[in-house]
């Protein structure tokens, strides 16, 4: 079956065709990822060999994830007509654009350790609270105060995923809503970031009241975390009523999750990770 035929099957409601299409497009997307990595000077070899470095391997894996998501989003629009162009021709500019955006936004992230990322986030939070650079250096035990200015001004767009989870929590940030659903690797920054962006799309489809109750109860998407009692006072409800409303909102999200871009993305990512560990099946 050709790529174009698989797209038509997917449009007709066959979700298995999406996974089959992923397998078919795997090498094509990998080649685009390799070209983008080379264009951004991210394609490196291990010292004294022609084997790519671990850094390069990681970059290409992340670019492939970004490319696969771009393909899913493109197909979900259902604007593609197989009679007008081959899928690879139609999708190439969208996939390459997504990969380039990822590199532009994240290229500096991979030179940072987890500890440095944490210091950046803490420094910026303290600075937003009105602390001076000297005070931040003292609070965080940073010996070189000039580093504080660097941390404060660091571009943290790529770190937005961490704002949803506690510092000591390594769980997927949307798993608090979908504990019984898929469990996937959370080692990848881009995977987490994309999950949150797609999850926020679902969250924003809730009513304003549901968003207020659930958003403040869980403290997500920029909302201050509040107790059920505080939310109940704001909404003129009982504590039990708020708790029940929050559970109903979660149930709505679970229902919206079925067939959503978030679910499709997690399925495709699971296939990517399986292949990375075990090779193509």
Backbone bond lengths (Angstrom), bond angles and torsions (degrees), N, CA, C in turn:
res aa  C-N    CA-C-N  psi(-1)  N-CA   C-N-CA  omega(-1)  CA-C   N-CA-C  phi
1 X - - - 1.456 - - 1.530 109.68 -
2 X 1.305 118.10 133.63 1.455 121.68 -178.96 1.524 110.85 -77.48
3 X 1.341 115.66 165.31 1.464 120.18 176.21 1.524 110.65 -56.99
4 X 1.325 115.01 -41.91 1.453 120.25 -177.19 1.530 111.30 -64.67
5 X 1.322 116.60 -38.53 1.464 120.94 177.99 1.524 110.68 -68.06
6 X 1.335 116.93 -37.52 1.466 120.48 178.26 1.524 110.90 -65.97
7 X 1.320 117.39 -36.19 1.464 120.69 176.46 1.529 110.27 -61.25
8 X 1.331 116.29 -44.73 1.462 119.84 179.37 1.524 111.05 -62.91
9 X 1.342 116.86 -39.87 1.465 120.31 176.94 1.527 110.53 -61.48
10 X 1.336 115.65 -41.27 1.463 120.27 178.90 1.530 110.30 -64.93
11 X 1.326 117.29 -42.50 1.461 120.99 177.63 1.531 111.61 -60.96
12 X 1.341 116.41 -28.81 1.468 121.45 -179.97 1.520 112.98 -85.18
13 X 1.348 116.28 7.18 1.463 119.56 173.87 1.510 115.92 102.52
14 X 1.328 118.66 5.30 1.457 121.15 -179.83 1.530 109.20 -91.12
15 X 1.337 117.16 97.34 1.459 120.77 -178.08 1.522 112.41 -69.20
16 X 1.345 117.38 -22.95 1.468 119.73 176.49 1.528 110.81 -64.04
17 X 1.330 115.96 -26.68 1.465 119.73 179.28 1.523 110.91 -65.19
18 X 1.345 117.74 -27.59 1.456 120.71 178.66 1.524 110.81 -66.47
19 X 1.332 116.27 -43.35 1.465 119.39 178.13 1.521 111.05 -66.79
20 X 1.332 116.50 -39.59 1.471 120.39 177.35 1.527 110.42 -63.15
21 X 1.316 116.15 -38.36 1.458 120.62 178.94 1.525 110.47 -66.08
22 X 1.339 116.00 -38.90 1.463 119.62 177.01 1.525 110.42 -57.43
23 X 1.324 116.79 -47.42 1.470 120.05 179.94 1.524 110.69 -60.40
24 X 1.307 116.28 -40.72 1.456 120.74 -178.00 1.528 111.57 -66.87
25 X 1.347 116.55 -35.39 1.465 121.83 -176.15 1.528 112.81 -90.24
26 X 1.328 116.89 -1.11 1.470 121.31 -172.14 1.528 112.20 -54.87
27 X 1.312 117.39 -54.76 1.463 120.53 -176.54 1.524 111.81 -66.75
28 X 1.318 116.41 -35.72 1.456 121.10 178.63 1.528 110.41 -61.84
29 X 1.329 116.46 -47.89 1.464 120.79 -179.62 1.529 110.42 -67.55
30 X 1.332 116.65 -36.25 1.470 119.54 178.09 1.528 110.56 -64.15
31 X 1.321 117.32 -39.36 1.467 120.39 178.28 1.532 110.96 -64.52
32 X 1.334 117.00 -40.13 1.461 119.87 177.08 1.532 110.48 -64.56
33 X 1.340 116.42 -40.60 1.463 120.63 178.90 1.522 110.68 -62.07
34 X 1.327 116.85 -41.25 1.464 121.34 179.35 1.524 110.61 -63.58
35 X 1.327 117.18 -43.20 1.463 121.26 179.43 1.534 110.73 -63.24
36 X 1.328 116.78 -41.80 1.462 120.24 179.24 1.524 111.20 -66.04
37 X 1.324 116.69 -41.21 1.464 120.42 178.78 1.530 110.62 -61.51
38 X 1.322 116.66 -40.77 1.459 120.39 178.53 1.519 111.05 -67.56
39 X 1.337 116.67 -39.37 1.463 120.29 -178.84 1.525 111.44 -64.55
40 X 1.335 117.16 -30.25 1.459 121.32 179.82 1.531 112.10 -97.79
41 X 1.332 116.00 13.76 1.465 121.77 178.43 1.528 112.03 58.40
42 X 1.331 115.97 39.02 1.461 121.07 178.86 1.527 111.91 -109.32
43 X 1.305 116.73 8.25 1.470 120.16 -176.97 1.523 108.09 -99.35
44 X 1.324 116.54 102.50 1.465 122.24 -174.37 1.531 110.10 -121.02
45 X 1.324 114.52 153.69 1.463 120.71 176.98 1.527 109.98 -109.16
46 X 1.319 115.69 155.90 1.461 120.43 173.20 1.525 109.11 -66.80
47 X 1.295 115.71 146.96 1.464 120.87 -177.29 1.524 111.27 -57.19
48 X 1.348 115.54 125.65 1.459 120.71 175.49 1.508 115.06 77.70
49 X 1.368 118.23 12.75 1.461 119.56 179.85 1.517 109.65 -144.74
50 X 1.336 115.98 173.11 1.453 121.70 175.76 1.525 110.93 -103.85
51 X 1.316 115.97 17.43 1.468 121.45 176.76 1.524 108.49 -89.38
52 X 1.333 116.48 134.40 1.465 118.43 -178.07 1.523 110.31 -65.69
53 X 1.323 115.24 150.26 1.460 120.94 -179.04 1.526 110.76 -72.24
54 X 1.337 115.26 163.08 1.462 120.14 176.52 1.523 110.47 -60.47
55 X 1.319 116.37 -37.88 1.468 121.72 177.17 1.521 110.78 -57.89
56 X 1.333 116.28 -47.43 1.463 120.71 -179.23 1.520 110.95 -64.96
57 X 1.334 116.60 -42.45 1.467 120.85 178.40 1.526 110.16 -57.62
58 X 1.338 115.99 -43.99 1.463 120.48 -178.89 1.526 110.77 -66.13
59 X 1.330 117.04 -43.17 1.466 121.13 179.19 1.528 110.79 -59.42
60 X 1.337 116.36 -45.63 1.464 120.18 -178.31 1.530 110.73 -65.20
61 X 1.339 117.08 -40.92 1.463 119.79 176.91 1.527 111.18 -59.40
62 X 1.337 116.20 -41.91 1.453 119.64 -179.01 1.529 110.90 -69.48
63 X 1.330 116.71 -39.38 1.458 120.00 177.65 1.521 111.00 -63.59
64 X 1.321 116.81 -37.68 1.460 119.81 177.20 1.521 111.03 -65.22
65 X 1.332 117.06 -38.00 1.465 120.34 177.12 1.523 110.48 -62.92
66 X 1.339 115.96 -44.90 1.465 119.82 178.60 1.526 110.54 -63.38
67 X 1.345 116.87 -39.28 1.463 121.10 179.02 1.511 112.68 -67.24
68 X 1.332 117.29 -40.38 1.462 120.75 178.59 1.530 111.08 -64.26
69 X 1.337 116.46 -39.80 1.458 119.24 178.42 1.525 110.40 -65.57
70 X 1.334 116.88 -41.36 1.469 120.31 178.19 1.524 110.57 -58.97
71 X 1.331 116.56 -39.99 1.468 120.85 178.72 1.523 110.96 -64.69
72 X 1.350 117.10 -43.52 1.465 121.01 179.09 1.521 110.40 -60.88
73 X 1.329 116.26 -47.49 1.470 120.32 -178.89 1.525 111.13 -62.95
74 X 1.330 115.95 -37.37 1.459 120.31 179.90 1.524 110.80 -66.52
75 X 1.320 117.07 -44.90 1.462 120.81 -179.48 1.524 111.63 -66.99
76 X 1.337 116.84 -33.03 1.461 119.92 -179.45 1.523 112.59 -65.98
77 X 1.312 117.55 -20.68 1.465 120.14 176.43 1.530 111.31 -72.53
78 X 1.343 115.44 -23.70 1.472 123.19 178.65 1.534 112.38 57.14
79 X 1.336 114.74 35.77 1.467 120.09 176.44 1.520 112.13 -93.95
80 X 1.323 116.05 -12.68 1.467 119.42 -174.06 1.525 111.33 -76.45
81 X 1.328 115.39 132.18 1.466 122.06 176.99 1.528 108.23 -115.32
82 X 1.336 117.96 108.80 1.471 120.81 -177.74 1.524 113.95 -58.02
83 X 1.318 117.60 -20.59 1.458 119.93 -179.24 1.529 112.15 -76.35
84 X 1.317 116.70 -16.24 1.464 120.37 -175.96 1.523 113.60 -95.45
85 X 1.328 117.18 -28.22 1.469 119.77 -178.70 1.516 110.04 -165.19
86 X 1.334 115.54 155.40 1.461 119.74 173.49 1.525 108.60 -66.32
87 X 1.318 116.49 151.50 1.457 120.50 -177.81 1.526 111.16 -60.33
88 X 1.326 117.22 -42.87 1.459 119.97 -178.27 1.527 111.32 -61.81
89 X 1.324 116.89 -38.34 1.468 120.70 178.40 1.527 110.73 -67.33
90 X 1.320 115.83 -43.27 1.465 121.61 -177.44 1.534 111.36 -67.43
91 X 1.325 116.66 -40.27 1.468 120.68 -171.04 1.524 113.50 -88.66
92 X 1.320 118.11 -17.35 1.474 120.06 -168.96 1.532 113.10 -56.81
93 X 1.326 117.55 -47.47 1.468 118.76 -175.90 1.531 111.68 -65.20
94 X 1.347 116.99 -33.70 1.461 120.24 179.17 1.531 110.90 -70.32
95 X 1.325 115.72 -42.33 1.460 120.27 -179.31 1.526 110.29 -66.88
96 X 1.326 117.87 -45.56 1.463 121.00 -179.98 1.528 111.13 -64.28
97 X 1.316 117.31 -37.67 1.466 120.31 178.06 1.522 111.07 -62.96
98 X 1.343 116.61 -41.66 1.465 120.81 179.26 1.524 110.56 -64.20
99 X 1.323 116.49 -41.37 1.471 120.49 179.12 1.524 111.08 -65.37
100 X 1.320 116.85 -42.66 1.466 120.31 179.95 1.519 111.05 -65.58
101 X 1.333 117.51 -39.36 1.470 120.29 177.50 1.517 110.21 -62.03
102 X 1.333 116.03 -41.12 1.460 119.33 179.55 1.526 110.37 -61.14
103 X 1.319 117.48 -45.86 1.454 120.92 -179.08 1.521 111.74 -65.29
104 X 1.318 116.91 -40.58 1.463 120.83 179.91 1.531 111.27 -62.77
105 X 1.331 116.17 -36.99 1.459 120.62 -175.81 1.525 112.87 -85.97
106 X 1.327 117.27 -26.59 1.463 119.66 -168.72 1.514 115.64 -118.88
107 X 1.304 117.68 -1.36 1.452 119.29 -169.87 1.524 112.95 -58.54
108 X 1.342 117.10 -29.98 1.459 119.06 -179.83 1.510 113.74 -83.47
109 X 1.318 117.51 -11.84 1.462 120.60 -172.71 1.513 112.85 -67.82
110 X 1.322 117.45 -31.65 1.448 120.11 -170.40 1.519 113.69 -79.11
111 X 1.344 117.11 -9.80 1.454 119.68 175.72 1.515 111.57 -88.26
112 X 1.334 117.41 -3.52 1.456 121.80 -178.15 1.518 111.19 -99.41
113 X 1.331 115.14 142.37 1.459 119.51 173.17 1.523 108.95 -82.77
114 X 1.326 115.59 167.07 1.464 120.46 177.90 1.530 110.01 -60.14
115 X 1.351 116.87 -38.19 1.452 121.38 -179.09 1.531 110.95 -65.11
116 X 1.348 116.69 -40.14 1.462 120.03 178.36 1.517 111.27 -66.08
117 X 1.338 116.52 -39.44 1.463 120.15 177.28 1.524 110.46 -60.00
118 X 1.329 115.62 -41.09 1.465 120.40 -179.10 1.524 110.46 -65.61
119 X 1.327 117.58 -41.31 1.463 121.54 178.23 1.532 110.89 -63.85
120 X 1.319 116.27 -38.71 1.465 120.19 178.32 1.518 110.28 -60.88
121 X 1.316 116.54 -48.72 1.458 120.55 -178.19 1.530 111.51 -64.13
122 X 1.343 116.55 -42.67 1.460 119.89 179.96 1.526 110.93 -66.64
123 X 1.343 116.62 -41.07 1.468 120.59 179.90 1.519 110.91 -61.94
124 X 1.318 116.50 -44.18 1.459 120.07 -178.70 1.525 111.45 -67.86
125 X 1.321 116.84 -36.14 1.465 120.27 178.24 1.530 110.33 -65.46
126 X 1.326 116.73 -45.86 1.466 120.46 179.99 1.534 110.88 -65.07
127 X 1.319 116.06 -37.87 1.465 120.10 178.84 1.529 110.59 -64.30
128 X 1.354 116.54 -39.59 1.469 120.12 178.93 1.520 111.27 -66.76
129 X 1.352 116.29 -21.15 1.469 120.98 178.06 1.522 112.17 -88.68
130 X 1.346 116.99 2.92 1.461 121.06 174.93 1.513 115.64 97.06
131 X 1.330 118.04 7.22 1.452 120.78 179.14 1.529 110.35 -74.05
132 X 1.347 116.10 144.27 1.460 120.58 176.01 1.522 109.74 -79.80
133 X 1.329 116.06 167.06 1.462 120.13 179.43 1.523 110.92 -61.79
134 X 1.330 116.38 -38.30 1.469 120.00 179.61 1.526 110.78 -66.01
135 X 1.337 116.11 -40.65 1.468 119.64 179.56 1.529 110.84 -66.56
136 X 1.330 116.18 -39.94 1.466 120.10 178.98 1.522 110.48 -63.58
137 X 1.335 115.84 -43.26 1.465 120.05 179.42 1.521 110.76 -59.64
138 X 1.327 116.48 -39.20 1.462 120.59 -179.60 1.526 111.19 -71.26
139 X 1.334 117.04 -43.98 1.465 120.89 -178.86 1.524 111.22 -63.15
140 X 1.344 116.67 -42.04 1.461 120.96 -175.57 1.535 112.90 -94.17
141 X 1.332 115.38 3.96 1.466 120.47 178.87 1.531 111.70 57.67
142 X 1.335 114.99 45.66 1.462 121.45 177.11 1.521 107.32 -96.25
143 X 1.323 116.93 115.24 1.462 121.04 -174.10 1.525 112.02 -68.47
144 X 1.327 117.18 -40.19 1.459 121.20 -177.88 1.532 108.86 -95.71
145 X 1.338 116.41 104.37 1.465 119.53 -175.62 1.529 112.29 -64.70
146 X 1.355 117.43 -22.51 1.465 119.47 178.34 1.525 111.14 -65.43
147 X 1.336 117.13 -24.12 1.458 121.11 178.42 1.521 110.91 -67.55
148 X 1.337 116.65 -29.35 1.460 120.76 -178.76 1.517 110.33 -62.06
149 X 1.341 116.56 -44.13 1.467 120.05 179.27 1.521 110.80 -60.92
150 X 1.330 115.94 -39.18 1.465 120.36 178.47 1.521 110.31 -64.35
151 X 1.337 116.62 -42.74 1.459 120.32 -179.85 1.532 111.11 -64.66
152 X 1.343 116.18 -41.99 1.463 120.66 -177.93 1.524 111.19 -62.57
153 X 1.325 116.52 -37.96 1.465 121.05 -175.12 1.523 113.34 -92.28
154 X 1.344 116.81 2.54 1.462 119.03 -176.91 1.522 110.64 -69.74
155 X 1.332 116.54 139.15 1.467 121.42 178.78 1.526 109.02 -71.13
156 X 1.318 116.83 110.16 1.469 120.32 -175.72 1.515 112.62 -105.31
157 X 1.330 118.49 21.22 1.473 119.73 178.71 1.524 110.84 -54.78
158 X 1.333 115.95 -41.90 1.451 119.36 -175.89 1.515 112.64 -72.68
159 X 1.337 118.07 -10.62 1.453 121.07 -178.51 1.525 112.41 -96.14
160 X 1.321 118.01 4.47 1.455 120.05 -173.13 1.522 112.65 -58.28
161 X 1.309 116.94 -26.46 1.460 121.01 178.33 1.515 111.89 -58.03
162 X 1.329 117.49 -36.95 1.460 120.27 -174.30 1.520 112.64 -69.76
163 X 1.325 116.85 -17.74 1.454 119.20 -178.38 1.520 112.22 -68.14
164 X 1.324 117.42 -12.92 1.457 120.58 -177.14 1.517 114.02 -95.55
165 X 1.320 117.56 -11.79 1.464 119.19 -174.55 1.518 109.64 -126.97
166 X 1.338 118.00 148.38 1.452 120.84 176.22 1.527 110.79 -60.61
167 X 1.329 116.42 156.14 1.459 120.28 -175.62 1.528 112.66 -63.01
168 X 1.337 117.29 -28.96 1.456 119.63 -177.53 1.524 111.98 -99.26
169 X 1.344 117.29 15.26 1.460 121.31 -177.05 1.517 109.55 -113.42
170 X 1.332 117.77 121.88 1.455 121.96 -178.95 1.521 112.54 -100.67
171 X 1.327 117.57 9.67 1.462 120.04 -176.99 1.521 111.52 -72.00
172 X 1.321 115.40 157.11 1.457 121.75 171.34 1.526 107.32 -60.01
173 X 1.356 119.01 127.26 1.459 120.84 -172.88 1.515 115.38 -63.59
174 X 1.332 119.52 -18.55 1.465 117.76 177.57 1.522 112.05 -98.68
175 X 1.342 117.40 4.04 1.460 118.73 -177.87 1.525 112.72 -71.25
176 X 1.355 117.88 -18.06 1.461 117.48 178.26 1.512 110.47 -66.44
177 X 1.344 117.60 -18.31 1.453 121.41 176.25 1.524 111.63 -93.73
178 X 1.324 116.53 -26.22 1.469 119.78 -170.46 1.524 111.02 -127.31
179 X 1.308 117.10 48.14 1.456 120.32 -174.17 1.517 112.84 -59.25
180 X 1.329 117.05 -30.35 1.452 119.00 -176.44 1.524 112.13 -91.17
181 X 1.338 117.82 -1.89 1.449 120.56 -175.36 1.521 111.24 -93.55
182 X 1.322 115.81 -154.55 1.454 121.49 -174.22 1.518 111.77 -57.46
183 X 1.326 116.31 144.62 1.456 120.90 170.94 1.512 106.95 -119.27
184 X 1.349 116.90 122.13 1.454 121.36 -176.59 1.511 109.36 -128.53
185 X 1.327 116.22 164.29 1.448 121.21 178.35 1.524 110.45 -59.66
186 X 1.339 115.52 140.78 1.455 119.54 177.96 1.515 110.68 -116.18
187 X 1.335 117.65 21.64 1.451 121.03 -177.83 1.514 112.34 -75.38
188 X 1.305 118.19 -21.20 1.454 121.41 -172.96 1.515 111.91 -93.39
189 X 1.327 116.74 126.74 1.465 121.47 177.98 1.513 110.64 -61.78
190 X 1.322 116.73 -45.12 1.468 118.80 -176.65 1.521 110.72 -66.53
191 X 1.346 117.35 -34.50 1.462 119.86 178.44 1.528 109.98 -62.25
192 X 1.317 116.16 -47.36 1.462 120.20 179.90 1.526 110.93 -62.62
193 X 1.333 115.29 -44.83 1.460 120.08 -177.17 1.531 110.83 -60.36
194 X 1.329 116.42 -44.86 1.455 120.56 -178.90 1.526 110.68 -68.10
195 X 1.339 117.41 -39.22 1.468 120.15 177.29 1.529 110.64 -57.47
196 X 1.319 116.65 -43.63 1.458 119.79 -178.18 1.521 110.69 -66.90
197 X 1.346 117.05 -42.94 1.459 119.91 -179.85 1.532 111.35 -61.34
198 X 1.338 116.36 -42.53 1.462 119.86 -179.80 1.524 111.20 -73.24
199 X 1.329 116.08 -34.04 1.460 119.13 177.66 1.526 110.57 -67.35
200 X 1.341 116.80 -36.70 1.464 119.65 179.01 1.529 110.69 -64.96
201 X 1.341 116.71 -32.76 1.464 119.79 175.36 1.525 110.80 -59.46
202 X 1.341 116.44 -43.27 1.468 120.27 177.83 1.526 110.27 -66.15
203 X 1.330 115.87 -45.37 1.463 121.25 -178.58 1.530 110.95 -56.89
204 X 1.330 116.87 -41.04 1.463 120.96 -177.02 1.521 113.34 -71.53
205 X 1.337 117.67 -9.30 1.458 121.14 176.05 1.532 111.69 -83.22
206 X 1.330 117.20 -10.62 1.466 120.70 176.67 1.521 109.81 -70.37
207 X 1.314 116.04 162.47 1.473 120.05 175.20 1.525 108.87 -67.00
208 X 1.322 116.37 160.41 1.463 120.16 179.79 1.525 111.56 -58.58
209 X 1.327 116.43 -37.86 1.465 119.70 -179.80 1.523 110.70 -67.05
210 X 1.334 116.88 -43.97 1.464 120.46 178.73 1.529 110.77 -63.06
211 X 1.343 116.27 -40.58 1.471 119.89 179.11 1.526 110.56 -63.70
212 X 1.325 116.32 -39.65 1.469 119.37 -179.71 1.532 110.26 -66.21
213 X 1.331 115.95 -48.78 1.467 119.88 -176.37 1.521 110.78 -64.84
214 X 1.322 117.18 -51.26 1.466 120.14 -176.85 1.523 111.17 -72.10
215 X 1.341 116.52 -40.78 1.457 120.02 -178.84 1.511 112.76 -60.62
216 X 1.335 116.69 -44.50 1.470 119.93 -179.30 1.527 111.68 -78.69
217 X 1.333 117.31 -30.97 1.472 119.54 178.35 1.524 110.72 -64.91
218 X 1.338 116.44 -37.50 1.463 120.94 -177.96 1.532 112.34 -98.45
219 X 1.326 117.39 -15.99 1.454 120.48 -179.72 1.518 112.80 69.04
220 X 1.346 116.81 47.57 1.467 119.81 -176.65 1.523 111.63 -117.75
221 X 1.353 114.91 162.55 1.461 123.43 176.20 1.530 112.23 53.13
222 X 1.330 115.05 47.73 1.453 121.19 174.32 1.509 115.50 80.11
223 X 1.331 117.17 3.60 1.464 119.90 -178.69 1.526 110.36 -92.57
224 X 1.312 115.57 138.62 1.456 120.79 178.63 1.527 109.85 -65.79
225 X 1.325 116.37 131.89 1.465 119.42 178.55 1.520 109.60 -72.49
226 X 1.324 115.50 130.15 1.456 121.18 -179.36 1.519 109.82 -129.75
227 X 1.313 115.74 157.15 1.462 120.20 175.72 1.524 109.16 -74.74
228 X 1.334 116.37 164.07 1.461 119.96 176.79 1.529 110.40 -59.34
229 X 1.345 115.76 -36.03 1.470 119.84 -179.06 1.529 110.71 -64.59
230 X 1.333 116.60 -40.47 1.465 120.00 -179.83 1.528 111.14 -68.09
231 X 1.340 116.31 -42.60 1.468 119.75 178.04 1.524 109.64 -64.35
232 X 1.338 116.33 -39.75 1.469 120.62 179.55 1.530 110.61 -60.37
233 X 1.333 116.65 -40.69 1.461 120.37 178.99 1.525 110.64 -65.50
234 X 1.341 116.20 -41.92 1.471 120.20 179.50 1.524 111.46 -62.67
235 X 1.328 116.19 -39.94 1.462 121.10 -173.79 1.529 113.32 -97.88
236 X 1.331 115.77 2.70 1.460 121.23 -178.52 1.531 110.95 54.86
237 X 1.322 113.53 52.02 1.461 121.70 178.60 1.519 108.43 -127.97
238 X 1.316 116.40 172.61 1.457 120.52 172.47 1.519 109.25 -85.87
239 X 1.337 116.66 160.57 1.465 120.38 176.98 1.517 110.46 -57.59
240 X 1.329 116.23 -43.02 1.465 120.46 -179.40 1.518 110.59 -64.44
241 X 1.322 115.95 -36.95 1.462 119.88 179.41 1.518 111.81 -65.30
242 X 1.344 116.11 -39.50 1.464 120.11 178.05 1.522 110.44 -65.88
243 X 1.320 115.95 -44.54 1.467 120.06 179.50 1.533 110.48 -59.62
244 X 1.317 116.39 -43.08 1.466 121.03 179.67 1.529 110.98 -66.31
245 X 1.343 116.13 -40.71 1.467 120.42 179.77 1.520 110.80 -65.29
246 X 1.333 116.81 -37.89 1.468 120.98 178.82 1.525 110.54 -64.60
247 X 1.331 116.12 -40.83 1.468 119.32 179.27 1.523 110.91 -67.04
248 X 1.331 116.57 -38.53 1.466 120.16 178.07 1.530 110.70 -64.97
249 X 1.345 116.49 -38.41 1.463 120.41 178.57 1.525 110.33 -64.71
250 X 1.327 116.50 -39.63 1.465 120.02 176.80 1.524 110.75 -63.39
251 X 1.327 115.64 -39.25 1.464 119.42 179.35 1.527 110.23 -64.85
252 X 1.326 117.32 -37.98 1.464 120.75 176.56 1.525 110.21 -61.84
253 X 1.337 116.42 -41.02 1.458 120.47 179.09 1.523 111.28 -64.83
254 X 1.338 115.71 -40.06 1.474 118.72 178.35 1.526 110.39 -62.36
255 X 1.320 116.51 -39.70 1.468 119.85 178.84 1.523 111.09 -67.26
256 X 1.328 117.76 -39.69 1.459 121.50 178.66 1.522 111.58 -69.37
257 X 1.331 115.74 -26.22 1.464 121.05 -178.47 1.526 111.60 -63.37
258 X 1.334 116.94 -36.04 1.456 121.07 -179.32 1.530 110.25 -62.24
259 X 1.311 116.45 119.03 1.454 121.75 179.13 1.519 114.51 81.66
260 X 1.338 117.42 2.68 1.468 120.94 -178.15 1.523 111.31 -78.46
261 X 1.339 115.13 167.93 1.464 119.60 175.77 1.523 110.69 -62.33
262 X 1.339 117.06 -33.02 1.457 120.28 178.91 1.524 110.82 -62.77
263 X 1.337 117.13 -45.89 1.465 119.55 179.12 1.523 110.96 -63.20
264 X 1.337 116.59 -43.76 1.467 119.64 -179.64 1.523 110.93 -63.70
265 X 1.330 115.70 -40.15 1.468 119.53 178.67 1.522 111.23 -62.52
266 X 1.324 117.72 -42.21 1.465 120.32 -178.53 1.517 110.90 -68.24
267 X 1.330 117.10 -35.17 1.470 120.12 177.36 1.527 110.04 -64.60
268 X 1.339 115.29 -48.22 1.465 119.17 -179.57 1.526 110.08 -63.06
269 X 1.326 117.57 -40.80 1.464 120.07 -179.93 1.525 110.85 -63.29
270 X 1.337 116.40 -38.35 1.463 119.07 178.42 1.518 110.50 -61.95
271 X 1.329 116.56 -39.64 1.464 120.31 177.24 1.525 110.19 -64.08
272 X 1.351 116.30 -41.82 1.466 120.54 178.57 1.525 110.48 -58.73
273 X 1.330 116.22 -46.87 1.466 120.43 -177.06 1.532 110.85 -67.75
274 X 1.341 116.87 -37.72 1.465 119.76 177.61 1.527 110.62 -61.69
275 X 1.338 115.54 -41.47 1.456 119.24 -179.09 1.530 110.59 -70.32
276 X 1.330 116.45 -35.72 1.459 119.11 178.95 1.528 110.72 -63.70
277 X 1.332 116.11 -34.92 1.468 120.51 -177.68 1.530 112.85 -85.92
278 X 1.338 116.03 -38.09 1.459 119.29 -170.83 1.523 114.34 -119.28
279 X 1.332 116.89 -4.92 1.463 119.31 -176.38 1.510 110.66 85.27
280 X 1.342 117.74 165.09 1.484 121.78 179.56 1.510 110.83 -55.87
281 X 1.337 115.59 136.12 1.483 120.02 179.74 1.502 111.35 -87.89
